[in-house]
Amino acid sequence: MSEGTKLALRAALNVLRGSIETRRMASGLALGADALAMHAATNVECERLLAAGGAHHSNKRHMRRWDERT
């Protein structure tokens, strides 16, 4: 995986994590349960891709499931 791809995945993960933690899109629009679940699943897949590319994100606090954060 190229460094550019890793950087793009890290940036996407940051946006996803922010949305999951606040339960809102970056625009401020509230996320419903289905959209929140999709964001969480996408976050897991991006983490998997980074791990497969040898650049797993080091901040493990974000690895909890979205529904464990309440």
Secondary structure, DSSP 8 states (H G I E B T S, - for coil): --HHHHHHHHHHHHHHHHHHHHTB-TTS-B--HHHHHHHHHHHHHHHHHHHHTT---S-GGGGS-GGG--
